[in-house]
Amino acid sequence: MFKKTNFSTIFPLSVEQCSLFVPMALYFVLLLAALLLYVPLHSKEHGVTVIGRIHYEGFSDSKYYNFQNNNDFKTIEKFNKHKLLSPPELLESIFLKVDKDNDGQLSIDEVSQYINLRTQEHIDSAMQENYGLFMSIDVDPRNGLVSWEEYHKYFLMQNGLSEDYANKHVEKHSSLDRVLKEAISRDKASWSEAARNDPDFLTLDEFLAFRHPESSHITILGLVEELLDKLDRNDDDILTEDEFAQLKVGDNGEALLSQGEKERREEFRTLVDTNSDGKADRKELVMYIDPKNPRHAKEEAISLVALADTSHDGKLSLQEVLSKVDLFLGSKMVDTARSFHDEF
């Protein structure tokens, strides 16, 4: 009834030939589709390499471009999977994150909690990243120390220079642009401060102090020493409430503290003297100075609200935030990493 179809007349290929032809045909179809849909990950805009249009939360358009031009890789904290945002768009997106109760206003507590969260994330990330970077640089030889030569080679290659140049460069870098030379000078100064045991080598802890001083216990201990040097009048390595609260005058007659005595006493009782024994030892001072202490976030939140709250209601509207773009872009609420590095 039905005429038998001879498939060999339609498909003159053998089974073995088909098994080779069909996958190859599919491969070329997929390759063609990939080429047609291809979007380059690297594009040039205004002479700046923009990588995949991924924007680091914390940089406005102009700062983002400066960041790329300066090759300031030390400030990278993390990248958000957002399109490149303008400063107002960036601030609005962060505003919505901070506004936990969705009432359209930011309270001091909301700003403080968000800054404290970003601070914790930044410091934890810095400490984790530090170990991996240290181990990747410590190669010539691998001896548990990073030399200036090892780090400087890494720095140059991270900034787009060839391995050949990194290995054979002249010390003055006469062919480099001014911005990169200034970055090298800053690194040398920071290296000298961090290198406590040997000026040419850094241990793992010193390397953390070099790249992320705000995350380093060594840095915090150094700040405790400075505080004791300024306020500890009887040199017993303990601060009393009177020593902390009463203004000390510098060599040139300038006041070293800007707060009034009443405020300093209140601060000592509530934030410094955690065991309420009327004095603060080194452990308490370390906790007081530690950037992860929530008091720092609270102080910055109070300052931000005071500077931007034009309605004087103790809260921030989106419009008030947008009216102070530069203030917020430079704060830990937006750019935690750069704010810390500016301070230290």
N, C-alpha and C positions, 0 to 999 in steps of 0.2 A: 504493500500500500504506500509506504513511504520510501522514497529513493534514498539509499544509503549515501551519505556524504563522504567524499574522499578528502580528508583534511590535509592530506599531503599535497593536494593541488592548490590549496589555499595558503598553507604555511609550508613552503618547500624546505624548511630547516629540520634537521633531526632533533631528537630530544636533547642530545648532548649540546648541540649548537644553541638551542633555545635557552638552556640553562646558563650559558655564558652571555647570550645576547640580551636577555631580559634585564638582569641586574645592571649591565652596562648602560642600557637605555635609561633605566630609572636614575642611575647616578648622574648622567648628563642632564636629565630633566631637573633634578634637584639642584645641580650646580648652576644651571641657567636661572632658576628661580632665585637662588641666593644672590647672584650677580645683579639681577633686576631689583631686588629688595635691599641691596646693600646700602647702609648708611655709615659713613666714615666715623670712627670713634674719635679721631683727632681732626680738629678744624682750626683754621687760623682766623681770629677775629681781632682787628685792630693790632696786629702784630703779636698777639698773645696766643699761646697754645691752650685751648680749652679742651680738657680731657673728658670726652663723653657727656658734656653738658651737666656734669655732676657738680653741685655747689656745696662748698663747705659752709655749714651753718655758722655764721659769725662774720662773714665778709660781705660788705656791700659790693655793688658792681665794681666801683673804682678800687676798693681795697682788694677785691678778688684779683683784679688785673695786676695790681701792684704786687700781690703775693706771688703770682706766676712770674712776673718779670724779675722780682728780687730773688726768686728761687729760695725763699726762706722756709726750707723744709722743716726746720725745727719747730715751727708753730702748728704743724698739722696735728690736729687732735683726732678727728674722724670726719668722714664725708657722709652727708645725708643724701639719701636717694631722692633729691628734689631737682627740679629744673632750676637753672640759674635764676635767682629771684632778685628783684630790685630791693633796695633798702626798705621801702614801705611794705612790700609784700612779705619780706623776711620778718619784719617786726610784727606784722599782723599774724603770721603763722605761729610765732612764738607767743604772742599775746593769748591766742586761743589755747595753747598748751598750759600756760601759767594760770589761766582763769578756770580753776578747778570747779567752782560752783556755777559756772556759766551764767553769771549775772551781768556780764559786760563790763566789769570793773575788776581791777587788781588790787587786792588788799596788801598790806605790808607782809602779813603772814604768807600769802600766796607767793609773792615775789621772793621772800626769804627762803621758803621751802624749795622753790625751783632753783635758785642760785646754789643752795646747799647740795641739792641733788646733782647739779652739773659739776660742782666742785668735786664731789666724791667720785663721780664718773671719770673726770679728767685725771685725778690723782691716781686712781686705780689703774686706768688705762696707761698712764705714763710709766708706772712701776712695772707693769707687765711687758710693755713694749721695750723698756730699757734693757731688760735681761737679754731678749732676743737680739737686739741691735748690738749690744756689747759683745755677745758671742760671735756674731757675724763679722765684726770688725777685728776682733782679736785673733788674727791669723798668721802674723809674721813677726815673731813666732807666736803660737798659741800658748800663752804663759799666764793667763789670768789677769793680765794687765793690757790696757789699750794705750799705745804710744800716740804722741801728737802726729807722727808720720802716718800711722795707720788710720787715725780719725780723719786727718786732712785729706788723704787719698780718697776716702769714702765721701767726704764733703764735696770735693771737686767733681767726682764722677756723678754724684747725685745732682749736681748743677750742670750736667750736660757736657762736661769735658771728657775727652777720651782717656782711656786707661794709660795710653802712652804718655799723654801730657801729665796725668796725675803722678806717674812714676818718675818723670824726668824734668818737671817744671823747675824754673828758677824761683828762689824764695820770694822775690819781690813781686812776682806775677805782673810784670809790666804790661802784658798784653790783655789783661782782664779789665772789664769795665769797672767804674768807680763803685757801683752798688755792691758788686761781689767782693771787691777789696775791703769795703767797709764791714761786710759780714764776716770776713776772715779776721779782721782786727777785733771785732766784738768777740768772736770765738776765742781768740788768743787771750783776751782779758778775762773772759769767763773761765777759761782753762786754768789760768794762773790762780784764780781764786779757789777753784775746786781742788787743785793738786796740793794736798797737804803733806804728803809723804815724799814725793819725788816730782819735781817740776816737769818732767818729760813723760810721766806715765800716770794713768788714773786707774784706781781700783773700781770694782763694780759700783760701790756706794758713791765714790767720788764722781764717777761717770754720770750717775743719776743727779748728783748735785750740779754738775756741769750743764746737763741738758734740761733738767726739770728741777731747779732749786726749790720750788714750792713743794715738791714731793719728797725731798731729801731730809732725813733725820739730822744729817750733818748741818744743813742750813738752819734748821730749827734750833739746834743746840747753839749755833753761832749767834742767833738772834737773842736767845736767852742770856748769853754772856754779855751782849751789848746792853740788854735791859738791866742786868745786875750792875754793870759798870756805871750806868747812868743814875741808878736809883738806890743801890745798896750802899748806904753811907758808912756803915760800920764793917763792911767787907766780911760778913759772916755767911754769905751765899744764901741768905734768906731775906725776903722782903716782908716788912711789916706793913700794916695798913697806913701808918703815918708816912713811911718811906715812899709808898706807892702813890699816896694822895697829895702830899705836899709838893708844890712846884719846886723844881731844882733849876737854878739859873746856870746857863752855859758860860764858858770862858769870856765871851764877848758881851755878856749881860742879857742874852736872849733867853726867853722861857723855853724849856724843852718840851713842855706839855701845853696843849691848847685847851684842855677841859678845866673846869673849875674844880676846886677841892671837893665840894659836895658830890659832884658827879663821879669823881675818881674814887671816893670812898664807897659809893654805892656799887661801882663797877668791881672794886676789889672784893666786896662782900658777896656779890652775886655771881661773879664770873671767874675770879682768880682763886680766892680762898675756898676751895671746894669742900674741905672738911671743917670749915668754920672754926679754926683754932686761932685766928687772928694773925696768921702769917702764911707766907707762900714759899714752899721749897721749890727745888728745880723741877720736880715731877709736875707740880701744879702749874709752874710757869711754862713748861713744855706744852701741856694741855691747853693753856690759855693762848699761846702763840700759834699752835698747830692750825694750818689753813683749813683743816677739816672740821674745826670747832664751829658749830652753828652760829656762834656770835658774830663771826665775820660776815656771813650771809645776811644776818639780821641787820648789821650796821650798814651794809651796802643797800639793802632794801629800803631802810629808813631814809638814807641819803637820796636814792633815786626818787622816791615818792616826794620828798621835800622839794627837790629841784624841779619836778615836772608837774606837780599837783597844783595847777592854776585855779582850780575851783575850790581848793582848800577844804575838801571833804575827807581827806585822809586816804583816798584811793586814786587809782589811775584809770582813766578811760582810754580807749584806743586812740582817740584824737590827741589826748595829752601825750601819749607815748610817741605818736607820729610827729608831734611838734618839737620833739627833742631827739631827732634821729641820731645825731652824733653822740649824744650822751649815752643812749642805750646800745648803740653799736659797739661802743668801747667798754661796756660793762660785762661782768661775768654772767649776767642774764642772757647775753647773746654770744659773746666771744670769750669764753672762759680761759682758753689757753693763752691768747695774746694779752688779756688783762693781767694774768699771773706773771707772764714774762716781762711785761712792762714794770710791774712792781718789784720784781727781783732782778 
